[in-house]
Amino acid sequence: MLHFMTSEPEQQIGVGTQDAFQRLWTPHRMAYIQGENKPTGPGAGDGCPFCSIPAKSDEDGLIVKRGAEVYAVLNLYPYNGGHLMVVPYRHVADYTDLTESETVELAELTKQAMTALRTASGAHGFNIGMNQGTVAGAGIAAHLHQHIVPRWGGDTNFMPVVGHTKVLPQLLADTRKMLAEAWPTA
């Protein structure tokens, strides 16, 4: 349990120079930092998580919606609660390499994701986009994926700026269930 208001800072031996700061430990982030489950190469058979996720159950893969050519999945390392990605099943790196039907379905699932996020969480706005190539910031550049990050007024605070930490109020499995139930049927 976190205590935000204490009269004396809690001290922990071995954490460095004694100061007045509390520590919020996020050891689960170390897997991301160290590149755990990152592909070993650019091919579909090189451990691409976006190629292996569809073989899992929706719950185990954090899949919110499956389409014919693309699917919507929660980001395992979200920028905000409800951070989704729309991903083609086909292992393709560049947006210009999508077929016309993949492009249309990617756009349609993006619209549906926005609707579901507004319904489920009252999102006020969104950051939507894709990073094309490692140099542009793509964590997994070999498999195209579009980010849909819900935003709320005042959702930026001192934690990401000062602490380089995101505080997420809900487990990913619970978020997946909530969004799947709110997904539009049309």
Residue pairs with C-beta under 8 A, 6 or more apart in sequence:
2 24
3 10
4 22
6 22
9 19
9 20
9 21
9 22
10 22
11 18
12 23
15 23
24 159
24 163
24 165
24 167
26 165
29 77
31 37
32 76
32 77
37 47
37 49
38 47
38 139
38 140
39 46
39 47
39 48
39 49
39 140
39 142
39 143
40 46
40 47
41 47
41 142
42 93
42 141
42 142
43 91
43 142
44 51
44 91
44 143
46 142
48 91
48 140
48 142
48 143
49 140
50 87
50 91
50 140
50 143
50 145
51 91
51 143
53 61
53 62
53 63
53 71
53 73
53 87
54 61
54 63
54 66
54 71
54 89
55 61
56 63
58 64
58 66
58 176
58 180
59 173
59 176
59 177
61 73
62 73
62 74
62 76
62 172
62 173
62 176
63 71
63 72
63 73
63 176
64 72
64 73
64 74
64 84
64 113
64 116
64 176
64 179
64 180
64 183
65 71
65 72
65 109
65 112
65 113
65 116
65 180
65 183
67 105
67 108
67 109
68 101
68 105
69 88
69 89
69 90
69 99
69 101
69 102
69 105
70 86
70 87
70 88
70 89
70 102
70 105
70 106
70 109
71 86
71 87
71 89
71 109
72 84
72 85
72 86
72 87
72 109
72 112
72 113
72 148
73 84
73 85
73 87
74 82
74 83
74 84
74 85
74 172
74 175
74 176
74 179
75 83
75 84
75 85
75 147
76 172
78 149
78 166
78 168
78 172
79 127
79 147
79 149
79 166
80 149
80 150
80 151
80 155
80 166
80 168
81 121
81 150
81 168
81 169
81 170
81 175
82 117
82 120
82 121
82 123
82 150
82 175
82 179
83 147
83 148
83 149
83 150
84 113
84 117
84 147
84 148
84 179
85 145
85 146
85 147
85 148
86 106
86 109
86 110
86 113
86 145
86 146
86 148
87 143
87 144
87 145
87 146
88 98
88 102
88 106
88 143
88 144
90 102
91 142
91 143
92 98
92 102
92 143
92 144
93 132
93 133
93 141
93 142
93 143
93 144
94 132
94 144
95 130
95 132
95 144
97 144
98 106
98 144
106 146
110 128
110 146
110 148
112 183
112 184
113 148
113 179
114 123
114 126
114 128
114 148
115 183
115 184
116 179
116 182
116 183
116 184
117 123
117 126
117 148
117 150
117 179
117 182
119 182
119 184
120 178
120 179
120 181
120 182
121 150
121 178
122 152
123 150
123 151
123 152
124 151
124 152
124 153
125 150
125 151
125 152
126 148
126 149
126 150
126 151
127 147
127 148
127 149
127 151
128 146
128 147
128 148
128 149
129 146
129 147
130 138
130 144
130 145
130 146
130 147
131 137
131 138
131 139
131 141
132 138
132 141
132 144
133 141
134 141
159 165
159 166
159 167
160 166
170 178
